[in-house]
Amino acid sequence: MNLGIIGQAVGLFAVTNIDDILLLALYFARGAGHPGSTRRIVLGQYLGFVAILAVAVAAAFGATFLPESAVPYLGLLPLALGLKAGWQAWKDRADNGEDGNEDGNEGEEEAQAGSGGPSPLEVASVTFANGGDNIGVYVPVFAAAGVGGMSAYAAVFLVLVAVWCCAGRYFATRPVIAGALARWGHVLLPLVLVAIGLLILVEGGAFGL
């Protein structure tokens, strides 16, 4: 494999997916203490990114599975998931308040424990929606690289997905960061998802924005 292509692939992946580390850290924090949550998050991340690669490769070969005009509307996915997560967090807090729980943090942890962490489909949906604009960057690069170069880019990207998952889990398990995420993660995750959704919609000009 050409070292030049590897370096270019690493740089391209890092630039287009830097925000995923924050999302992964939030997901890992949310799934802390739930058996199998790491596996589900990693599976969802791979499913979402493989879908991005599949669309980008198909478009590089001239297929039009995803019209360019439809890309901005992918922002509806993280927006909907963010609103759902926010509603669930508000509902859990209200329920805990009604129960007269003296320790609010314990109540939040118990509520999160009942959720079992994010599902693979949830992670995959947000990964794909958040990477919708990546497709426009990957397509011309893949088309210019040819079949061999495209395969190299895809292989490096798939390895880096695992690196990104490890980085997200690392940040989520650092004492200071883990404490902050445990305390505020139920608020941060909906806010980040809603912000990502709105950003995708506005930057893409969806609904005439």
TIRO-2110 file (N, C-alpha, C; in Angstrom, 1 decimal):
// TIRO-2110
0.9, -1.2, 0.0, N, 1, A
0.0, 0.0, 0.0, CA, 1, A
0.9, 1.2, 0.0, C, 1, A
0.6, 2.2, -0.8, N, 2, A
1.4, 3.4, -1.0, CA, 2, A
1.3, 4.3, 0.3, C, 2, A
2.5, 4.6, 0.8, N, 3, A
2.5, 5.4, 2.1, CA, 3, A
1.9, 6.8, 1.9, C, 3, A
2.0, 7.3, 0.7, N, 4, A
1.4, 8.6, 0.4, CA, 4, A
-0.1, 8.6, 0.5, C, 4, A
-0.7, 7.5, 0.0, N, 5, A
-2.2, 7.4, 0.1, CA, 5, A
-2.6, 7.2, 1.5, C, 5, A
-1.8, 6.4, 2.3, N, 6, A
-2.1, 6.1, 3.7, CA, 6, A
-2.1, 7.5, 4.4, C, 6, A
-1.1, 8.3, 4.2, N, 7, A
-1.0, 9.6, 4.9, CA, 7, A
-2.2, 10.5, 4.5, C, 7, A
-2.5, 10.5, 3.2, N, 8, A
-3.7, 11.3, 2.8, CA, 8, A
-5.0, 10.8, 3.4, C, 8, A
-5.1, 9.5, 3.4, N, 9, A
-6.3, 8.9, 4.0, CA, 9, A
-6.5, 9.2, 5.5, C, 9, A
-5.4, 9.1, 6.2, N, 10, A
-5.4, 9.5, 7.6, CA, 10, A
-5.8, 10.9, 7.8, C, 10, A
-5.2, 11.8, 7.1, N, 11, A
-5.5, 13.2, 7.2, CA, 11, A
-7.0, 13.5, 6.8, C, 11, A
-7.5, 12.9, 5.7, N, 12, A
-8.8, 13.1, 5.3, CA, 12, A
-9.8, 12.7, 6.3, C, 12, A
-9.6, 11.5, 6.9, N, 13, A
-10.5, 10.9, 7.9, CA, 13, A
-10.5, 11.8, 9.1, C, 13, A
-9.3, 12.2, 9.6, N, 14, A
-9.2, 13.0, 10.8, CA, 14, A
-10.0, 14.3, 10.6, C, 14, A
-9.8, 15.0, 9.5, N, 15, A
-10.4, 16.3, 9.3, CA, 15, A
-12.0, 16.2, 9.2, C, 15, A
-12.4, 15.1, 8.6, N, 16, A
-13.9, 15.0, 8.3, CA, 16, A
-14.6, 14.3, 9.5, C, 16, A
-13.9, 13.7, 10.5, N, 17, A
-14.6, 13.0, 11.5, CA, 17, A
-14.2, 13.4, 12.9, C, 17, A
-13.6, 14.5, 13.1, N, 18, A
-13.1, 15.0, 14.4, CA, 18, A
-14.2, 15.1, 15.4, C, 18, A
-15.4, 15.5, 15.0, N, 19, A
-16.5, 15.7, 15.9, CA, 19, A
-17.1, 14.4, 16.4, C, 19, A
-16.8, 13.3, 15.7, N, 20, A
-17.3, 12.0, 16.1, CA, 20, A
-16.7, 11.5, 17.4, C, 20, A
-15.5, 12.0, 17.8, N, 21, A
-14.9, 11.6, 19.0, CA, 21, A
-15.7, 12.1, 20.2, C, 21, A
-16.2, 13.3, 20.1, N, 22, A
-17.1, 13.8, 21.2, CA, 22, A
-18.4, 13.0, 21.3, C, 22, A
-19.0, 12.7, 20.2, N, 23, A
-20.2, 11.9, 20.2, CA, 23, A
-19.9, 10.5, 20.8, C, 23, A
-18.8, 9.9, 20.4, N, 24, A
-18.5, 8.6, 20.9, CA, 24, A
-18.2, 8.6, 22.4, C, 24, A
-17.5, 9.7, 22.9, N, 25, A
-17.3, 9.8, 24.3, CA, 25, A
-18.6, 9.9, 25.1, C, 25, A
-19.6, 10.7, 24.5, N, 26, A
-20.9, 10.8, 25.2, CA, 26, A
-21.6, 9.4, 25.2, C, 26, A
-21.5, 8.7, 24.0, N, 27, A
-22.2, 7.4, 24.0, CA, 27, A
-21.5, 6.4, 25.0, C, 27, A
-20.2, 6.4, 25.0, N, 28, A
-19.6, 5.5, 25.9, CA, 28, A
-19.9, 5.8, 27.4, C, 28, A
-20.0, 7.1, 27.7, N, 29, A
-20.3, 7.5, 29.0, CA, 29, A
-21.8, 7.1, 29.4, C, 29, A
-22.6, 7.2, 28.4, N, 30, A
-24.0, 6.8, 28.6, CA, 30, A
-24.2, 5.3, 28.8, C, 30, A
-23.3, 4.6, 28.1, N, 31, A
-23.4, 3.1, 28.2, CA, 31, A
-22.5, 2.5, 29.3, C, 31, A
-21.8, 3.4, 30.1, N, 32, A
-21.0, 2.9, 31.2, CA, 32, A
-21.7, 2.0, 32.2, C, 32, A
-21.2, 0.9, 32.5, N, 33, A
-21.8, -0.1, 33.5, CA, 33, A
-22.8, -1.0, 32.9, C, 33, A
-23.1, -0.9, 31.6, N, 34, A
-24.0, -1.8, 30.9, CA, 34, A
-23.3, -2.8, 30.1, C, 34, A
-23.4, -4.1, 30.5, N, 35, A
-22.7, -5.2, 29.7, CA, 35, A
-23.1, -5.1, 28.2, C, 35, A
-22.1, -5.2, 27.4, N, 36, A
-22.3, -5.2, 25.9, CA, 36, A
-22.4, -3.8, 25.3, C, 36, A
-22.4, -2.8, 26.1, N, 37, A
-22.6, -1.4, 25.5, CA, 37, A
-21.5, -1.0, 24.6, C, 37, A
-20.3, -1.4, 25.0, N, 38, A
-19.1, -1.1, 24.1, CA, 38, A
-19.3, -1.7, 22.7, C, 38, A
-19.7, -3.0, 22.8, N, 39, A
-19.8, -3.7, 21.5, CA, 39, A
-20.9, -3.1, 20.6, C, 39, A
-22.0, -2.7, 21.3, N, 40, A
-23.1, -2.1, 20.5, CA, 40, A
-22.7, -0.7, 19.9, C, 40, A
-22.0, 0.1, 20.7, N, 41, A
-21.5, 1.4, 20.2, CA, 41, A
-20.6, 1.2, 19.0, C, 41, A
-19.6, 0.3, 19.2, N, 42, A
-18.6, 0.1, 18.1, CA, 42, A
-19.3, -0.5, 16.8, C, 42, A
-20.3, -1.4, 17.0, N, 43, A
-21.0, -2.0, 15.9, CA, 43, A
-21.8, -0.9, 15.2, C, 43, A
-22.5, 0.0, 16.0, N, 44, A
-23.2, 1.1, 15.4, CA, 44, A
-22.3, 2.0, 14.6, C, 44, A
-21.2, 2.4, 15.2, N, 45, A
-20.2, 3.3, 14.5, CA, 45, A
-19.8, 2.7, 13.2, C, 45, A
-19.5, 1.4, 13.2, N, 46, A
-19.1, 0.7, 11.9, CA, 46, A
-20.2, 0.7, 10.9, C, 46, A
-21.4, 0.3, 11.4, N, 47, A
-22.5, 0.3, 10.4, CA, 47, A
-22.8, 1.6, 9.8, C, 47, A
-22.7, 2.7, 10.6, N, 48, A
-22.9, 4.0, 10.0, CA, 48, A
-21.8, 4.4, 9.1, C, 48, A
-20.6, 4.1, 9.4, N, 49, A
-19.5, 4.6, 8.5, CA, 49, A
-19.4, 3.7, 7.3, C, 49, A
-19.7, 2.4, 7.4, N, 50, A
-19.7, 1.6, 6.2, CA, 50, A
-20.8, 2.0, 5.2, C, 50, A
-21.9, 2.5, 5.8, N, 51, A
-23.0, 3.1, 4.9, CA, 51, A
-22.5, 4.3, 4.2, C, 51, A
-21.7, 5.2, 4.9, N, 52, A
-21.1, 6.4, 4.3, CA, 52, A
-20.2, 6.0, 3.1, C, 52, A
-19.3, 5.0, 3.4, N, 53, A
-18.4, 4.5, 2.4, CA, 53, A
-19.1, 3.9, 1.2, C, 53, A
-20.2, 3.1, 1.5, N, 54, A
-20.9, 2.5, 0.4, CA, 54, A
-21.5, 3.5, -0.6, C, 54, A
-22.1, 4.6, 0.0, N, 55, A
-22.7, 5.6, -0.8, CA, 55, A
-21.6, 6.4, -1.6, C, 55, A
-20.5, 6.7, -0.9, N, 56, A
-19.4, 7.4, -1.5, CA, 56, A
-18.8, 6.6, -2.7, C, 56, A
-18.6, 5.4, -2.5, N, 57, A
-18.0, 4.5, -3.5, CA, 57, A
-18.9, 4.4, -4.7, C, 57, A
-20.2, 4.2, -4.4, N, 58, A
-21.2, 4.1, -5.5, CA, 58, A
-21.3, 5.4, -6.3, C, 58, A
-21.2, 6.5, -5.6, N, 59, A
-21.3, 7.8, -6.3, CA, 59, A
-20.0, 8.0, -7.1, C, 59, A
-18.9, 7.5, -6.6, N, 60, A
-17.6, 7.6, -7.4, CA, 60, A
-17.7, 6.9, -8.7, C, 60, A
-18.4, 5.8, -8.6, N, 61, A
-18.6, 5.0, -9.8, CA, 61, A
-19.8, 5.5, -10.7, C, 61, A
-20.4, 6.5, -10.3, N, 62, A
-21.4, 7.1, -11.1, CA, 62, A
-22.9, 6.8, -10.7, C, 62, A
-23.0, 6.0, -9.6, N, 63, A
-24.4, 5.7, -9.2, CA, 63, A
-25.0, 6.9, -8.4, C, 63, A
-26.3, 7.0, -8.3, N, 64, A
-26.9, 8.1, -7.7, CA, 64, A
-27.9, 7.6, -6.6, C, 64, A
-27.4, 6.8, -5.7, N, 65, A
-28.3, 6.3, -4.7, CA, 65, A
-28.8, 7.3, -3.7, C, 65, A
-28.0, 8.4, -3.6, N, 66, A
-28.4, 9.5, -2.6, CA, 66, A
-28.3, 10.8, -3.4, C, 66, A
-29.4, 11.3, -3.9, N, 67, A
-29.3, 12.6, -4.6, CA, 67, A
-28.7, 13.7, -3.7, C, 67, A
-27.9, 14.6, -4.3, N, 68, A
-27.3, 15.6, -3.5, CA, 68, A
-28.3, 16.5, -2.8, C, 68, A
-29.4, 16.7, -3.3, N, 69, A
-30.4, 17.5, -2.7, CA, 69, A
-31.0, 16.9, -1.4, C, 69, A
-30.8, 15.6, -1.3, N, 70, A
-31.4, 14.9, -0.1, CA, 70, A
-30.4, 14.9, 1.1, C, 70, A
-29.1, 15.2, 0.9, N, 71, A
-28.1, 15.1, 1.9, CA, 71, A
-28.4, 16.0, 3.1, C, 71, A
-28.8, 17.3, 2.9, N, 72, A
-29.1, 18.2, 4.0, CA, 72, A
-30.2, 17.7, 4.9, C, 72, A
-31.2, 16.9, 4.4, N, 73, A
-32.3, 16.4, 5.2, CA, 73, A
-31.9, 15.3, 6.1, C, 73, A
-30.6, 14.8, 6.0, N, 74, A
-30.1, 13.8, 6.9, CA, 74, A
-30.0, 14.4, 8.3, C, 74, A
-30.0, 15.7, 8.4, N, 75, A
-29.9, 16.4, 9.7, CA, 75, A
-31.2, 16.1, 10.5, C, 75, A
-32.2, 15.7, 9.9, N, 76, A
-33.4, 15.3, 10.7, CA, 76, A
-33.2, 14.2, 11.6, C, 76, A
-32.3, 13.2, 11.2, N, 77, A
-32.0, 12.1, 12.1, CA, 77, A
-31.4, 12.4, 13.4, C, 77, A
-30.3, 13.1, 13.5, N, 78, A
-29.8, 13.5, 14.8, CA, 78, A
-30.7, 14.5, 15.5, C, 78, A
-31.4, 15.3, 14.8, N, 79, A
-32.3, 16.3, 15.4, CA, 79, A
-33.4, 15.5, 16.2, C, 79, A
-34.0, 14.5, 15.5, N, 80, A
-35.0, 13.7, 16.1, CA, 80, A
-34.5, 12.9, 17.3, C, 80, A
-33.3, 12.3, 17.1, N, 81, A
-32.8, 11.6, 18.2, CA, 81, A
-32.4, 12.4, 19.4, C, 81, A
-31.9, 13.7, 19.1, N, 82, A
-31.6, 14.6, 20.2, CA, 82, A
-32.8, 15.0, 21.0, C, 82, A
-33.9, 15.3, 20.2, N, 83, A
-35.1, 15.7, 20.9, CA, 83, A
-35.7, 14.6, 21.7, C, 83, A
-35.6, 13.4, 21.2, N, 84, A
-36.0, 12.2, 22.0, CA, 84, A
-35.2, 12.0, 23.2, C, 84, A
-33.9, 12.1, 23.1, N, 85, A
-33.0, 12.0, 24.3, CA, 85, A
-33.3, 13.1, 25.3, C, 85, A
-33.5, 14.3, 24.8, N, 86, A
-33.8, 15.4, 25.7, CA, 86, A
-35.1, 15.2, 26.5, C, 86, A
-36.1, 14.7, 25.7, N, 87, A
-37.4, 14.4, 26.4, CA, 87, A
-37.3, 13.3, 27.4, C, 87, A
-36.5, 12.3, 27.1, N, 88, A
-36.3, 11.2, 28.0, CA, 88, A
-35.6, 11.6, 29.3, C, 88, A
-34.6, 12.5, 29.1, N, 89, A
-33.8, 13.0, 30.2, CA, 89, A
-34.7, 13.9, 31.1, C, 89, A
-35.5, 14.7, 30.5, N, 90, A
-36.5, 15.5, 31.3, CA, 90, A
-37.5, 14.7, 32.0, C, 90, A
-38.0, 13.6, 31.3, N, 91, A
-39.0, 12.8, 31.9, CA, 91, A
-38.4, 12.0, 33.1, C, 91, A
-37.2, 11.5, 32.9, N, 92, A
-36.5, 10.8, 34.0, CA, 92, A
-36.3, 11.7, 35.2, C, 92, A
-35.9, 12.9, 34.9, N, 93, A
-35.6, 13.8, 36.1, CA, 93, A
-36.9, 14.2, 36.8, C, 93, A
-38.0, 14.3, 36.0, N, 94, A
-39.3, 14.6, 36.6, CA, 94, A
-39.7, 13.5, 37.5, C, 94, A
-39.6, 12.2, 37.0, N, 95, A
-40.0, 11.0, 37.7, CA, 95, A
-39.2, 10.9, 39.0, C, 95, A
-37.9, 11.2, 38.9, N, 96, A
-37.0, 11.1, 40.1, CA, 96, A
-37.4, 12.2, 41.1, C, 96, A
-37.8, 13.4, 40.7, N, 97, A
-38.2, 14.4, 41.6, CA, 97, A
-39.5, 14.0, 42.3, C, 97, A
-40.5, 13.4, 41.6, N, 98, A
-41.7, 12.9, 42.2, CA, 98, A
-41.5, 11.9, 43.2, C, 98, A
-40.5, 11.0, 43.0, N, 99, A
-40.2, 10.0, 43.9, CA, 99, A
-39.5, 10.4, 45.2, C, 99, A
-39.1, 11.8, 45.2, N, 100, A
-38.4, 12.3, 46.3, CA, 100, A
-37.0, 11.8, 46.6, C, 100, A
-36.3, 11.5, 45.5, N, 101, A
-35.0, 11.0, 45.6, CA, 101, A
-34.1, 12.1, 46.2, C, 101, A
-33.4, 11.8, 47.3, N, 102, A
-32.6, 12.8, 48.0, CA, 102, A
-31.3, 13.1, 47.2, C, 102, A
-30.8, 12.1, 46.5, N, 103, A
-29.5, 12.3, 45.7, CA, 103, A
-29.9, 12.3, 44.3, C, 103, A
-29.8, 13.5, 43.7, N, 104, A
-30.2, 13.6, 42.2, CA, 104, A
-29.3, 12.9, 41.3, C, 104, A
-28.0, 12.9, 41.7, N, 105, A
-27.0, 12.2, 40.8, CA, 105, A
-27.3, 10.7, 40.8, C, 105, A
-27.7, 10.1, 42.0, N, 106, A
-28.0, 8.7, 42.0, CA, 106, A
-29.2, 8.4, 41.1, C, 106, A
-30.2, 9.3, 41.2, N, 107, A
-31.4, 9.1, 40.4, CA, 107, A
-31.1, 9.1, 38.9, C, 107, A
-30.2, 10.0, 38.5, N, 108, A
-29.8, 10.1, 37.1, CA, 108, A
-29.1, 8.8, 36.7, C, 108, A
-28.2, 8.3, 37.6, N, 109, A
-27.5, 7.1, 37.2, CA, 109, A
-28.4, 5.9, 37.1, C, 109, A
-29.4, 5.8, 38.0, N, 110, A
-30.3, 4.7, 37.9, CA, 110, A
-31.2, 4.8, 36.7, C, 110, A
-31.5, 6.1, 36.3, N, 111, A
-32.3, 6.2, 35.1, CA, 111, A
-31.5, 5.8, 33.9, C, 111, A
-30.2, 6.2, 33.8, N, 112, A
-29.4, 5.8, 32.7, CA, 112, A
-29.2, 4.3, 32.7, C, 112, A
-29.1, 3.7, 33.9, N, 113, A
-28.8, 2.3, 34.0, CA, 113, A
-30.0, 1.5, 33.3, C, 113, A
-31.2, 2.1, 33.5, N, 114, A
-32.4, 1.4, 32.9, CA, 114, A
-32.4, 1.5, 31.4, C, 114, A
-31.7, 2.5, 30.9, N, 115, A
-31.8, 2.6, 29.4, CA, 115, A
-30.9, 1.6, 28.7, C, 115, A
-29.9, 1.1, 29.4, N, 116, A
-29.0, 0.1, 28.8, CA, 116, A
-28.1, 0.7, 27.8, C, 116, A
-27.9, 2.0, 27.7, N, 117, A
-27.0, 2.6, 26.7, CA, 117, A
-27.6, 2.7, 25.3, C, 117, A
-26.9, 3.3, 24.4, N, 118, A
-27.4, 3.5, 23.1, CA, 118, A
-27.4, 2.2, 22.3, C, 118, A
-28.4, 2.1, 21.3, N, 119, A
-28.5, 0.9, 20.5, CA, 119, A
-27.6, 1.1, 19.3, C, 119, A
-27.2, 0.0, 18.6, N, 120, A
-26.4, 0.1, 17.4, CA, 120, A
-27.1, 1.0, 16.3, C, 120, A
-28.4, 0.8, 16.2, N, 121, A
-29.1, 1.6, 15.2, CA, 121, A
-29.1, 3.1, 15.4, C, 121, A
-29.2, 3.4, 16.7, N, 122, A
-29.1, 4.8, 17.1, CA, 122, A
-27.7, 5.4, 16.7, C, 122, A
-26.7, 4.7, 17.1, N, 123, A
-25.3, 5.2, 16.8, CA, 123, A
-25.1, 5.2, 15.3, C, 123, A
-25.5, 4.2, 14.6, N, 124, A
-25.4, 4.2, 13.2, CA, 124, A
-26.1, 5.3, 12.5, C, 124, A
-27.3, 5.6, 12.9, N, 125, A
-28.1, 6.7, 12.3, CA, 125, A
-27.4, 8.0, 12.4, C, 125, A
-26.9, 8.3, 13.6, N, 126, A
-26.3, 9.6, 13.9, CA, 126, A
-24.9, 9.7, 13.1, C, 126, A
-24.2, 8.5, 13.1, N, 127, A
-22.9, 8.5, 12.4, CA, 127, A
-23.1, 8.8, 10.9, C, 127, A
-24.2, 8.1, 10.3, N, 128, A
-24.4, 8.3, 8.9, CA, 128, A
-24.9, 9.8, 8.6, C, 128, A
-25.8, 10.2, 9.4, N, 129, A
-26.3, 11.6, 9.2, CA, 129, A
-25.2, 12.6, 9.4, C, 129, A
-24.4, 12.5, 10.4, N, 130, A
-23.3, 13.4, 10.7, CA, 130, A
-22.3, 13.4, 9.6, C, 130, A
-22.1, 12.2, 8.9, N, 131, A
-21.2, 12.1, 7.9, CA, 131, A
-21.7, 12.3, 6.5, C, 131, A
-22.9, 12.8, 6.4, N, 132, A
-23.5, 13.0, 5.1, CA, 132, A
-22.7, 14.0, 4.2, C, 132, A
-22.2, 15.0, 4.9, N, 133, A
-21.4, 16.0, 4.1, CA, 133, A
-20.0, 15.4, 3.7, C, 133, A
-19.6, 14.4, 4.5, N, 134, A
-18.3, 13.7, 4.2, CA, 134, A
-18.4, 13.1, 2.8, C, 134, A
-19.6, 12.6, 2.4, N, 135, A
-19.7, 11.9, 1.1, CA, 135, A
-19.3, 12.9, 0.0, C, 135, A
-19.7, 14.1, 0.1, N, 136, A
-19.3, 15.1, -1.0, CA, 136, A
-17.8, 15.3, -1.1, C, 136, A
-17.1, 15.1, 0.1, N, 137, A
-15.6, 15.2, 0.1, CA, 137, A
-15.0, 13.9, -0.4, C, 137, A
-15.5, 12.8, 0.0, N, 138, A
-14.9, 11.5, -0.4, CA, 138, A
-15.1, 11.2, -1.9, C, 138, A
-16.2, 11.5, -2.5, N, 139, A
-16.5, 11.1, -3.9, CA, 139, A
-15.4, 11.6, -4.9, C, 139, A
-15.1, 12.8, -4.9, N, 140, A
-14.1, 13.2, -5.9, CA, 140, A
-12.7, 12.6, -5.6, C, 140, A
-12.4, 12.4, -4.3, N, 141, A
-11.1, 11.8, -4.0, CA, 141, A
-11.1, 10.4, -4.4, C, 141, A
-12.2, 9.6, -4.2, N, 142, A
-12.3, 8.2, -4.6, CA, 142, A
-12.2, 8.1, -6.1, C, 142, A
-12.9, 9.0, -6.8, N, 143, A
-13.0, 8.9, -8.2, CA, 143, A
-11.6, 9.1, -8.8, C, 143, A
-10.8, 10.1, -8.3, N, 144, A
-9.5, 10.3, -8.8, CA, 144, A
-8.5, 9.2, -8.4, C, 144, A
-8.8, 8.5, -7.3, N, 145, A
-7.8, 7.5, -6.8, CA, 145, A
-7.9, 6.2, -7.6, C, 145, A
-9.0, 6.0, -8.3, N, 146, A
-9.2, 4.7, -9.0, CA, 146, A
-9.5, 3.6, -8.0, C, 146, A
-9.7, 2.4, -8.6, N, 147, A
-10.1, 1.3, -7.8, CA, 147, A
-9.1, 0.9, -6.7, C, 147, A
-7.8, 0.8, -7.1, N, 148, A
-6.8, 0.5, -6.1, CA, 148, A
-6.7, 1.5, -5.0, C, 148, A
-6.6, 2.8, -5.4, N, 149, A
-6.5, 3.8, -4.4, CA, 149, A
-7.8, 3.9, -3.5, C, 149, A
-8.9, 3.7, -4.1, N, 150, A
-10.2, 3.7, -3.4, CA, 150, A
-10.2, 2.6, -2.3, C, 150, A
-9.7, 1.4, -2.7, N, 151, A
-9.6, 0.3, -1.7, CA, 151, A
-8.7, 0.6, -0.6, C, 151, A
-7.6, 1.3, -0.9, N, 152, A
-6.6, 1.7, 0.2, CA, 152, A
-7.3, 2.7, 1.1, C, 152, A
-8.0, 3.7, 0.6, N, 153, A
-8.7, 4.7, 1.4, CA, 153, A
-9.7, 4.0, 2.3, C, 153, A
-10.5, 3.1, 1.8, N, 154, A
-11.5, 2.4, 2.5, CA, 154, A
-10.9, 1.6, 3.7, C, 154, A
-9.8, 0.9, 3.4, N, 155, A
-9.1, 0.0, 4.4, CA, 155, A
-8.6, 0.9, 5.5, C, 155, A
-7.9, 2.0, 5.2, N, 156, A
-7.4, 2.9, 6.2, CA, 156, A
-8.5, 3.5, 7.0, C, 156, A
-9.6, 3.9, 6.4, N, 157, A
-10.8, 4.5, 7.1, CA, 157, A
-11.3, 3.5, 8.1, C, 157, A
-11.5, 2.2, 7.7, N, 158, A
-12.1, 1.2, 8.6, CA, 158, A
-11.2, 1.0, 9.8, C, 158, A
-9.9, 1.0, 9.6, N, 159, A
-9.0, 0.9, 10.7, CA, 159, A
-9.1, 2.1, 11.7, C, 159, A
-9.2, 3.3, 11.1, N, 160, A
-9.3, 4.5, 11.9, CA, 160, A
-10.6, 4.6, 12.6, C, 160, A
-11.7, 3.9, 12.2, N, 161, A
-12.9, 3.9, 12.9, CA, 161, A
-12.7, 3.2, 14.3, C, 161, A
-11.9, 2.2, 14.3, N, 162, A
-11.6, 1.5, 15.5, CA, 162, A
-10.7, 2.4, 16.4, C, 162, A
-9.8, 3.2, 15.8, N, 163, A
-9.0, 4.1, 16.6, CA, 163, A
-9.9, 5.2, 17.2, C, 163, A
-10.8, 5.7, 16.4, N, 164, A
-11.8, 6.7, 16.9, CA, 164, A
-12.6, 6.1, 18.1, C, 164, A
-13.0, 4.9, 18.0, N, 165, A
-13.8, 4.3, 19.1, CA, 165, A
-13.0, 4.2, 20.3, C, 165, A
-11.7, 3.8, 20.2, N, 166, A
-10.8, 3.7, 21.3, CA, 166, A
-10.6, 5.0, 22.0, C, 166, A
-10.4, 6.1, 21.1, N, 167, A
-10.2, 7.4, 21.6, CA, 167, A
-11.5, 7.9, 22.4, C, 167, A
-12.6, 7.7, 21.8, N, 168, A
-13.9, 8.1, 22.5, CA, 168, A
-14.0, 7.4, 23.8, C, 168, A
-13.7, 6.1, 23.9, N, 169, A
-13.8, 5.3, 25.1, CA, 169, A
-12.8, 5.8, 26.1, C, 169, A
-11.6, 6.1, 25.6, N, 170, A
-10.5, 6.6, 26.5, CA, 170, A
-10.9, 7.9, 27.2, C, 170, A
-11.5, 8.8, 26.4, N, 171, A
-11.9, 10.1, 27.0, CA, 171, A
-13.0, 9.9, 28.0, C, 171, A
-13.9, 9.0, 27.7, N, 172, A
-15.1, 8.7, 28.5, CA, 172, A
-14.7, 8.1, 29.8, C, 172, A
-13.5, 7.5, 29.9, N, 173, A
-13.1, 6.8, 31.1, CA, 173, A
-12.0, 7.5, 31.9, C, 173, A
-11.6, 8.7, 31.5, N, 174, A
-10.7, 9.5, 32.3, CA, 174, A
-11.5, 10.1, 33.5, C, 174, A
-10.9, 10.0, 34.7, N, 175, A
-11.7, 10.4, 35.9, CA, 175, A
-12.4, 11.8, 35.8, C, 175, A
-11.7, 12.8, 35.4, N, 176, A
-12.3, 14.1, 35.3, CA, 176, A
-13.3, 14.2, 34.2, C, 176, A
-13.0, 13.7, 33.0, N, 177, A
-14.0, 13.7, 31.9, CA, 177, A
-15.1, 12.8, 32.2, C, 177, A
-14.9, 11.6, 32.8, N, 178, A
-15.9, 10.7, 33.1, CA, 178, A
-16.9, 11.3, 34.1, C, 178, A
-16.3, 12.0, 35.1, N, 179, A
-17.2, 12.6, 36.1, CA, 179, A
-18.1, 13.7, 35.5, C, 179, A
-17.5, 14.5, 34.6, N, 180, A
-18.3, 15.5, 34.0, CA, 180, A
-19.4, 15.0, 33.1, C, 180, A
-19.0, 13.9, 32.3, N, 181, A
-20.0, 13.3, 31.4, CA, 181, A
-21.1, 12.6, 32.2, C, 181, A
-20.7, 11.9, 33.4, N, 182, A
-21.7, 11.3, 34.2, CA, 182, A
-22.7, 12.3, 34.8, C, 182, A
-22.2, 13.5, 35.1, N, 183, A
-23.1, 14.5, 35.7, CA, 183, A
-23.9, 15.2, 34.6, C, 183, A
-23.2, 15.5, 33.5, N, 184, A
-23.9, 16.4, 32.5, CA, 184, A
-24.2, 15.7, 31.1, C, 184, A
-23.8, 14.4, 31.0, N, 185, A
-23.9, 13.7, 29.7, CA, 185, A
-25.3, 13.6, 29.3, C, 185, A
-26.3, 13.5, 30.2, N, 186, A
-27.7, 13.4, 29.8, CA, 186, A
-28.2, 14.7, 29.2, C, 186, A
-27.5, 15.8, 29.5, N, 187, A
-27.9, 17.1, 29.0, CA, 187, A
-27.1, 17.4, 27.7, C, 187, A
-25.8, 17.0, 27.7, N, 188, A
-24.9, 17.3, 26.6, CA, 188, A
-25.3, 16.5, 25.4, C, 188, A
-25.6, 15.2, 25.5, N, 189, A
-25.9, 14.4, 24.4, CA, 189, A
-27.1, 14.9, 23.5, C, 189, A
-28.2, 15.2, 24.2, N, 190, A
-29.3, 15.8, 23.4, CA, 190, A
-28.9, 17.2, 22.7, C, 190, A
-28.2, 18.0, 23.4, N, 191, A
-27.8, 19.3, 22.9, CA, 191, A
-26.8, 19.1, 21.7, C, 191, A
-25.9, 18.2, 21.8, N, 192, A
-24.9, 18.0, 20.7, CA, 192, A
-25.7, 17.4, 19.5, C, 192, A
-26.6, 16.5, 19.7, N, 193, A
-27.3, 15.9, 18.6, CA, 193, A
-28.2, 16.9, 17.9, C, 193, A
-28.9, 17.7, 18.7, N, 194, A
-29.8, 18.8, 18.1, CA, 194, A
-28.9, 19.8, 17.3, C, 194, A
-27.8, 20.2, 17.9, N, 195, A
-26.9, 21.1, 17.2, CA, 195, A
-26.4, 20.6, 15.9, C, 195, A
-26.0, 19.3, 15.9, N, 196, A
-25.5, 18.7, 14.7, CA, 196, A
-26.6, 18.6, 13.6, C, 196, A
-27.8, 18.3, 14.1, N, 197, A
-28.9, 18.2, 13.1, CA, 197, A
-29.2, 19.5, 12.5, C, 197, A
-29.3, 20.6, 13.4, N, 198, A
-29.6, 21.9, 12.9, CA, 198, A
-28.5, 22.4, 11.9, C, 198, A
-27.2, 22.1, 12.3, N, 199, A
-26.1, 22.5, 11.5, CA, 199, A
-26.2, 21.9, 10.1, C, 199, A
-26.5, 20.6, 10.0, N, 200, A
-26.6, 19.9, 8.7, CA, 200, A
-27.7, 20.6, 7.9, C, 200, A
-28.9, 20.8, 8.6, N, 201, A
-30.0, 21.4, 7.9, CA, 201, A
-29.7, 22.8, 7.3, C, 201, A
-29.1, 23.6, 8.2, N, 202, A
-28.9, 25.0, 7.8, CA, 202, A
-27.8, 25.1, 6.8, C, 202, A
-26.7, 24.4, 7.0, N, 203, A
-25.6, 24.5, 6.0, CA, 203, A
-26.0, 23.9, 4.6, C, 203, A
-26.9, 22.9, 4.6, N, 204, A
-27.3, 22.4, 3.4, CA, 204, A
-28.5, 23.1, 2.7, C, 204, A
-29.0, 24.1, 3.4, N, 205, A
-30.1, 24.8, 2.9, CA, 205, A
-31.4, 24.1, 2.8, C, 205, A
-31.6, 23.1, 3.7, N, 206, A
-32.8, 22.4, 3.8, CA, 206, A
-34.0, 23.3, 4.2, C, 206, A
-35.2, 23.0, 3.6, N, 207, A
-36.4, 23.7, 3.9, CA, 207, A
-36.2, 25.2, 3.6, C, 207, A
-35.2, 25.6, 2.7, N, 208, A
-35.0, 27.0, 2.3, CA, 208, A
-34.3, 27.8, 3.4, C, 208, A
-33.7, 27.1, 4.3, N, 209, A
-33.0, 27.8, 5.4, CA, 209, A
-31.7, 28.6, 4.9, C, 209, A
END
